[in-house]
Amino acid sequence: MNTFALPDTSLWQGATRLAHLSPLVAEGADAATFVHGQLSQDVLNLPQGVARPAAYCSAKGRMLADALVFKPRDDTFVLLMDKGVLPATLKRLQMFVMRAKAKLSDAGATLALVGLVGHDLIAHHAPEATQPHQVCALADGAHVIRLADVQGLARAIWVGNPEQAEILLADQPALPGDAWAWLEVMSGVVRIVPATADQFVPQMVNFEIIGGVNFKKGCYPGQEVVARSQYRGTLKRRLHLGHAAVLAQAGQEVFAADDPGQPAGTVANMATVPGSQDSSSVLLELKLAHAASALHLGSSDGPLITLSALPYEIPPQDAI
């Protein structure tokens, strides 16, 4: 990372509209059973007041979407996911509802999402949400989901009606334009986007490490592949955090100097480094065999990617 400096985040505090995310809502008497049978997470035993990451996979165990799931009411589940993958995810899920008493909908018009950054700001709006994945129900019907801190900053997602969102945004200082997306990348939590849908088994992007896969629950699409990837031995691919002095793109190939003839990995997510117009931080799915090699973006002689530590531990057998 000698080509550019990471930003000073010490004064970051404020709110930002999360236009890249959208809520998919499942409601009805059979909503819990239906969603439980489709996701990698144990939804049947998901309590109110807690959110959990989950993967929605193809029959081949590849992630079609990821979601942060919470239960505002006993018969209702909200799945927050990338706006770009929601339409295809909704269409595919609706194919399997059949006679289940569950209604699925894109709730983007009725539920707005706002990102909150800063300990004082989050404590003011949701003092009970002090740990990652805690969900605080507010008196006005909105919910605040606490996320893991990144770069020493507290983060949370506010979910409520659009009118309340406008009031919230007007009352708080605005974050730097690229701040939220950059903190997402720095968190080490992948977000499946259209360019990467149906490419990664959850373990390839560390999804089981962050609690996105429950290996004790029942069947779901791709479950056998996901379980086999977990128990057959050491994984060969993992998610890494890197930085480049150019703007990367999700889905872009990464090449290693020790085997330049074929891609060594794929950019899963990218974000412009705040304060810079031509540098980016990236999450890249990478073959572990090449993690110690010089890495190049786009081609074997492309811009250099420098790896840095993730904010969580990788199992020792899978570490560099």
N, C-alpha and C positions, 0 to 999 in steps of 0.2 A: 504494500500500500504506500510505496514511496512516490507515486505519481500524483496523488491528491490527498487532501486531508478530510477527515470526517468532520461533520459540523459540531459546533458546541450547542448542546441541547439544554443547557442548564436553565435557560429562561423560557423554554417552551411551555406554554399553558394556554389552553383555549379549546374551541370547538370547531368542527368541520363537518360539512355534509358528506356522507359516505355514498356517493352516487354510483360507485362501482359494485356495491352490494345490493341485494334485494331479498325480501322475505318470501319464502314459500310456506304456506300455512296448510296444515292438515287438521281437520276437525270432524267430530262425530263420535258415536259410541264405539266404533271399531278403529279409531284413528291410532291409538297406541299400538294395537296388535299389528295393524298394517305397516306403520312406519318401522316398528321393531323388526319386521320380517324383510325390510328392504335395506336397512343400514347396517354398518359394521358396529354400531353402538347398541348397548342395552337400553332401549327406550322404555320397555315395560317397567323397569325399576328406576327410572329417572325421576327424582323428586322435584317438586316445585322449589324454586330458589337455587337451582343448580343448572348450569349449561354444560354441554359436552360436545366435543368435536366428533364428527362421524363421516364416514366415507360411503358414497353410493357408487357401487362398482358394476361393471359388466360381468357377464358370465365367466369371462376369462380373468376376473380379478383385477381389472384395470379401473382406476378411479375415473368415473364420468363426472363426478362433482364431489366437493367436500362441503360440509355444513357445520355450523355451530347451532346446536339444537337446544331449545329450552321449552318448558311447559308452563304457559301463563295460567292455564286452567286444566282441570282433569281430562277434558275431552279435546284439548287443543294443543298442537305442537307447532312451533315456529322454527323454520330452518333457514338460517342466514347463509347465503352463498353468493358466489360471483354472479353478477347480473347477466353476464354473457352466456353462462351455462344453464341458467334457470329455465328458459323456455323448453330446451330439449329434455332436461331432467323432469319437468312437470309433465310433458307429453309422454315420456316413457313410463313414469310412475302411474299415470292415469290408465295405461293399458292393463295394469295389474290390479286395479281396484275391484273390478267385477262386482260382486254382490256385497262387498264389505260396506258397512255404514260409515264411510269416510269421504269427506269432500276435500279435494285439493284445489288450491288456488294460488295465483301470483298476487300477493298482497302489496305489491309495490305502490299502488295508488292510495292505499289506506293506512299503511305503516311506513313512517319515515325513519331513517337511520342517521344518527349523528355520532361522530367520534369525539370523545372527551379525553383530554390529555392534561395531566397535572394532579398531584395528590390533593391539593386544597379544593380544586374544582370538583373532583369526584366525591370527596368527603362532604362537600356542601350539598350535592344533589342526591347522593346515595351513601350515607355514612356506614350502612351495614355491609356494603360490598367492599370488603377489605382483602379478600383472597381471590386468586384467579378462578374464574368460572362461577363465582357467586352471582346470583341474580337478585336484584333488589326491586320489589314491586312498589311503585310510587302511588301516592294518593290520587293522582290525576289519571291513573290507568296505564301510564308508561312503565317501562322496565329499563333497568340499567344492568348491563352485564360486565362484570369486571374481567379484564384480560391480564395476562402476565405483564409485569413491568418490563420495559425495554430501555436500555441506555439510562437507567435510573429514573425513568419516567413512568408514572402510573397511567394506565389506559383503560378506557371503558367504552362500551357501545350503548347509546341511549336508543330505545325503540318506542315510538309513540306515534300519535296522529300528526299529520303534516302541519296543522295549524300550531300545535305545541312546539314542533320542531323549529318553525320560523321564529317563534318567540325566544326559544333557547339560543338559537344562533345569533339573534340580534343582541342578546344580553351578554354574550361572552366574546372575548377577544378571538380573532381568527388565527389559526395556526399558519405557519409558512405553507405555501401551496403544495409542496411535495412531502410534507412532514409525515402525514399518516401513512401513506404508501411506503415510505422509506422505513418507518418503524415496523410496519408489517413484515417487510423483508428481513430486517434485523432481528425480529422475533424468532426466525427460523421455522415458522409455521407456514406450510405451503398453502396456496390458494389455487385450486384448479380453474383454469381459464380455457376458453375455446381452443386456443393453440396447443394446449397440453392435455385436453380431455382424452381419455381412453389410452393413455401412454404409460401410466405408472401403477404398479402394484403398491399398496399403501406403504410397505416397508422401504421401498426405494426412495421415498420422500420423508422418512422418519415418522410416519403418521402414527405408528403404534407407540413410539417413544413419548409422544405428547398426549397419549391417552385416547386416540381416535379409533382404536380397534379393541373390542372386547372378545377375547378368545374363549370365553366360557358360555357365551350366548348361543342361541340356536342358529339355524341356517339363514342365509341371506345370499343374494346373487354374488357369485365369486368367492364364497366362503371357503370352499375346498382349496382353491388356489392360494388364497391369503394364508390359510392355516399351514399349507405345505411349505410356503415360502418362509414361514416362521420356524418350523421345526425340522426342516431337512438339513440344516447346517448353517454355516456362516454366510451371511448375505454378501453379495458381490457389488451392490450399488447402494449408495446412500445420498442423502441431501447434504449439500455443503453451502456455506456462506462465502461469497466472494465479492470482489470489487474490481472495476475496470475503468479506465480513463476514457471510455466511450459510452454511448448509450446502447445497451443491449436490448434484446427483444425476447419476450416469452416464446418458447419453441425453438429458439436459435440453437444450433449445434455447437458443442465445445470439443476441441481437439487437444490431445496431449502430445507433447514433444517426443515421448518415448514410443509412440505408435501413431504417427501422423496420418496414416493412410485411411483411418476410419474414425468416426465420432467416438469420443470417450464419454460424452454426456449431453445433457440438454438443459438449457435455461428454463426453469420452471416459473420463476417470477423475477421481475426487475423493478427498480424504482430509481428515479433520478436522485442523486445526492443533493439535499437541500442546499441552496447557495451556489450550486454548480450547474451549468447548462450542458456540460458534456461528459459527466462522470456518472456512473451508476453502481448501485449495489445489487447483487443478484443472489437468488437461491438457485443452485444448479444440482440436478441429479447427475451423479458421476460414478463411474466404475472405480471402486476402491483401489484397484491395482494401479490407477494413474493419479491418485490423489497427491502423491509426492512429486509428480512431474510438473514441468512448466505447462500451463494451460492457456489455450488461445481461443478466442471467440470467433466463430464463424468459419474459420479455415485454419489449416496447420500453421500459417504465417500471420494469422489475425492478431488483433490486440490482446495483450497479456491480461489474464485474470489472476488476481492475487487472493488466495484463500485466507480467511480469518476464522477465529473460533466461534462456534455456535453458542447461544446462551444456555444450552443444556448439554448433559453428558450423553455421548454415544456409547453403547455397550462396548467394553474393552475389545472383544473379538472382532468388532466391526470398525474400530477406530483406525485412524491413519497410522 
